[in-house]
Amino acid sequence: MRAGPSQEEIRRYNLGSLLRHVHVLGPTSRAQLTALMGLNRSTIGALTADLVAADLVREELPRDRQGAGRPSLVVRPVSERIHVYAFHVGVDRVVAARVGLGCVVLDRREMIHPRGAFSPDDVLRTVTGFVEQMRRSVPADGTCVGAGASVSGLVRHVDGMVSFGPNLGWRDEPFGDRLSGIVGERVMVGNDADLSALAEHLRGVAAGSDDVVYLHGDVGIGGGIIVAGRLLGGHEGYGGEVGHMVVNPSGGPCGCGSRGCWETEIGERALLEAAGRSPDDGRQGVSALIDSASRGDADAQEALRRVGDWLGFGVANLVNIFNPQTVVFGGHLRDVYLASAAQVRGRLNRMGLHASREPVKLRTPALGEDLPLIGAAELAFTRLLDDPLGTP
């Protein structure tokens, strides 16, 4: 039988829990922390004192003091000093940022790239330049506590190997190891849709939902799934590839080598081709198509109805399997959903199990285009939040 947790393990857990609350919620009063954690005031005071001594948080009087009596001190993350580096490699851009505790973006750099094969060497050269530039603005007492990266592709979570990135042209790319050599410490790497799901769950429209399906659309279709508050990664990190769920066995070929994948029915190419437009128009083409539909273009409207129906088809399957509280549509799927919500909900109502479909909320992201970057930062902060005083 395993012995119960030691006092030191309990203390480490409580320190991490308190810092996590402040990291996610921002400035939080001691009274709020007492209620959130279910601990007494003296314990909260002692834990806070330890984190203050480590220069991870500071305490201050509330700025809007009201009423008589002694106000509860507010605990605030030391965002300007404690930071991580976060990176995002998408199909058409590389983004890098220095992100402070509390997920405050302190410095951000971006390079746009034409869609198509995206050489890992070019990406790493770009990232090297960004890191060198950002380091110049780090204060003298600044401390880096980790680094994280999101990549559009299948990522092995143990070592950050990008096993397959069809829209980047990558296969078996040791991206995590190579990026770690640039940053100077181990970089945690994850799939962009997975990390977007994590960010929306912690800080966005899915905050408060412990079971979430996040769907992202661009050239391909990605998905991130939160189950009972935890990211569903699968055996090696390849879980959540919902874009390669076969929905139409007689459908067209997919970049993964199969046929009739969901991606071939709701991706950018499928939408543009359904409206008789060039599939090379990308995100600008999708925006123009949706604008045309709003102005009465019959071909654009029919394309949106068709793709919206297939979108609802896949969502219904995911709702039946995972029973999520919230489904979030990101990337171009945000605009497709908003323009075809009736088709999506109609298909969900026809195919979804009543008990699962009735309470589910269909939403669009709250965190904007930097969603995967914020997710990468959250991944990078994991080590600190698990053991605040044991992280160099």
N, C-alpha and C positions, 0 to 999 in steps of 0.2 A: 504494500500500500504506500502511496506517495504521501509524504508528510504535508501538512498544511503550509500555507505561505508564511515565510518568516516576517518579522517586523520590518526588516530592511526591504523585502519585496513589496510589502504593503505600502511602505513609505514611498518607494519609487513609483508604484502605480498611482498613488494619490498625487504626487508631484506632477506626473505626466498628465493626469486627468485635469488638474487645475490649470496647467499651462495650456492644454488643448482647448479648454473652455475660453480662455482669454485670447488664444490665437484665432479661434473661429468667431467668437462673439465680439471681439474688440474690448475696449475698456469696460470692465465689469466690477461692480461693487462687491465688497466682502460679503455683504448680506445676500446678494444674488448667488455667489459661489457657495455659501453655506446651504442655501436651499437646493441648488442644482446637485451638489455632491452628497448631501445628506450627512454632513459631518458637523461637529460642534464648532463654535466660533474660535475657540482657542486653537483647535487643530488647523483650521483655515489660516489663522494668524501665523502659526509656526511654519506651515508649508509656504505661505507667501514670503515670509522672512527668508527662507532658504533660497527661493527664486530671486528675490531682490539681491541677496548676497552674491548670487551667481551672475548678476547683471542681465538677467533675462526679462525681468519685469520691473516696473517701478510703481510706487503707491503715491497717490495724491488725493487731496480733498476734491470732492465733486465740484464741477464748475457751476452747477445750478443749485446751490444749497438752498433748501427750503425748510421752514418749520424750526421748532426748537429742538434742543437735544444735540447730542454728539453725532455728526454725520458718519455714515459708513464709508471708509476709504475706498477709492477706486483703484483697481489693479489694471495696469496698462502694459502691453507688450513693448519691449525696447526695439521697435521696428528699424530705427535708423542704424543700429549697431549689429544686430543679429540678422544674418541674411543667408540666402541660398542662391545658387545660379540655376536658372530654369531655361530649357530650350524646347523649341517645337520645330520639327521637320515635317512640313506638309507637302502636298503635291505641287505647290507653286510658290512656296516661301520657306525661309528659315528665320525664326524669331529667337532672340535671346534676351534674357532679362536678369537683373539682380533684384531679388524679391525679399523684402524684410519680413520678420516675424509678424504674424497677423495678415500675411499675404498682401502687403503693401508693395506695389511695383515702384522701385526706387530708380531704376534705369532700364531702358528698353531699346533694343536695336532690331531692325528688320531688313531682310533682303528678299525682293520678289524675283521669282525665276519662272521662265516659260514652262508650261506643263510638258511633261515627257520625262525621259530618263534624266535622273538627277544624281550625278556622280557622288558617291560618298566622300571622295577626296575633295571635291569642290565644297561640299557641305562642311567638312572639317576645317578647311582653310578659312571659310567664312566665319565659322564659330570661333576659331583661334583669334581672328582679328577682333571680333566682338568682345571676347573675354578680356583681351589686352586693353581695349578701350574702357570697358566697365571697371576694371581694376584700378584705373587711375583716379576714379571718383570715390573709392572706398575710404571712409574716414580712418584716421590713424588707429582708433580702437575698434574698428570693424572686425567682425568674426564671421567667417563662412562656416556653416554647420552642415553643408551637404549640397548636392546637385542632382537635378532630375531632368529627364528629357522625354518628350512624347514624339512618337514616330508613326507615320501612316503606314502600318504594316504589321505582320505577325512578329511579336517580340517574345523571346524566351526570357522569362523573368529572372532566372538564376544569374545570368551573366549579361543580359542586354543584347544578345545576339538577335539581329533582325533576320529571321529565317526566310521571310518572303514579303517583299514590298512590291506588288505587281505594278502599282502606279508610279513608283519611284524607279523601278528597274533594278531593285536590290534582291539578292538571294544569298543567304548565309553570310551576311555582313556583320563582323564583330564590332558593331558600332559602340556598344557600351565600353568595351576595353579601350578602343581608340579614343573615345571622347574623354574617358577617365585620365588618359595620359596628357590631354590638353589642359584639363581643369586642375589636375594635381591631386585628385582624390576620386574614390569610386563614384561613378554617376549611375543612379538608378534609372532604368529605361522602361517605358511602358507604351502600350498601344494608345494612340491619340483618342480614340472613342472611349476606351476604358477610363482614361484620366479625365476626360470631359465629364463622364458620368460621375466620377468621384467629386469633381469640383462643383457640379450642380447639386449634388447630394449634400455637400458640406455648406455651400455658400449661395446657391442659386434657387431656382424655382422649385427644386425637389428637396430643399431643406425641410426636415421634419418627416420626410418619407423614408422608411427603412427598406422599401422594396421598389426599385426604380429600373426602368429600361430607358436608356438614352440611345437615340438613333441619329447618326450623322451622315449627310449625303454630300458628295462632291463628284469626282470621277467615279469613285466606288461608294459603297455603302458600308459603314462601320457601326458597331454597336457596343455599348458598355452596360453591364447588368450589375445592379446592387441587390444583394439578397441578405435580409436581416441585418442591414447596415454595413455589410462587407462586400467589397468588390469580388465578383465571381471571375476568377482567372483561369480555372481549369488546371489540368495536371501540370503543364509546363508554361502556362500563361497565354495559351492560344484560344481560350474560351471567348464567347461573345461575338464570333464572326457571323452575325446574322445575315449579312449581305450575301453569304454563300449558302443560305438555306434554299434548297431547290423548291420553287413554288410552281414551276411550269415545265414539266419534263420535255415537252415538245418546243420549248422556247429556244432563244438564240444562244450562241456560245458566249462563255464568260472568260475573263482573263485568267481565272484560276484553273481553267482546263475543263470545267464541267459545262453543263448546259442548263438554261432555265433558272439560274440563280435569281434570287430576289433583286440583286443588283442590276440584272439585265432588264428588269421590268420597271424599276423606279429610279435608276441612276440618271445623271444628267443626260447621257447619250440617249437613253430611252425616251425621256421627255422631249428633247429637241427633235429627234427623228419622228416621233409621233405627230409633231406639228409641222413636219416637212421642212425643218430647219437644219442647218449644219451642226453636226455633233461636236465640231471643233470650236464652237462659240463659247463653251464653258459657262462660268458663272454669270458673265455679262449676257450671254444668250438666254440663260434661264430667267434673269431679271427682265430682259426685254420681252420674253414670251409671256410672263405673268402680267406685265404691264399691258401687252396687247390683249390678253384675255379680259382684263378689267375694262378695256375700251370696246369690247364686243367682237373681237376676232374669233370667228367660229372654230377655226382649226386649233387655235391656242386653247380655247375653252374645252374642246373635245379631248385634246392631249392631256389636259389637267384632270378631266374626269376619268380618263383611262388610268393614268398613273395614280391618282388618288384612290381608285378602287383597288389597285394592286397594293398600294401602301396599307390600306385598311385590311386587306387579306393577310399580309404578314403580321401586322399588329395584332390581329385577332388570334393568330397562332401563338404569338409571344405572350399575350394576356392569358390564354388558356394554359400555357406551360408554367409561367412564372408568377402569375397572380400579382402583378405590381400595383402599388398605390398610384404611381405616376409614370406616364410615358412622355418623354421630352423629345421634340423634333428639332435637330440642329442642322447647320450647313444649309444646303439648298432645300432640304426637306422641311425646314421651317416655313419657307415661302410656299412650297407645294401644299403643306398641310393647311396653312391659312387660306389658300385659294381653293382647296377642295375638301374642307372639313366635313361637308355633308356626305361625300363619298366615303371618306375614312370612317366616320361614325356609323354610316349605314351598313358598311361591310362588317364592322365590328359588332353591330347589333344582330346581324344575321348569323355570324359564325361564332361569336364569343359566348362562352358559358355565362349564363345570367348572373350567377353569384360572383364571378370575377369581373365582368364587364361593367356592371352597374356602378361600383364605387370608383373605378379607375378615372384618374384625371389626365387629360391630354393637354400638354403645355408646350410652350416654346422657351428657349433658354433665356436666362436673365443676365448672363455674364459676357455676352458679346463674342467677338472673334478670338479673343485671347483665352477662351475657355480651356483648350488643351494646355496652354502655357501655365495657367493657374493650377491645373491638375498636376503638371510636372513639378511645380513648386511644392504642392501638398505632398507629393511623393518624396521630395527631397527633405522635407521637414519631419518625416516619419521617425527617423532615428532619434532626433532631439526630443520629440514628444513622447517617445517610448521611455526614454531615460534622460531627463533634462540635466542631471548633474553628472552623468557618466559620459556625456558627449563632449569631446575636445572642442 
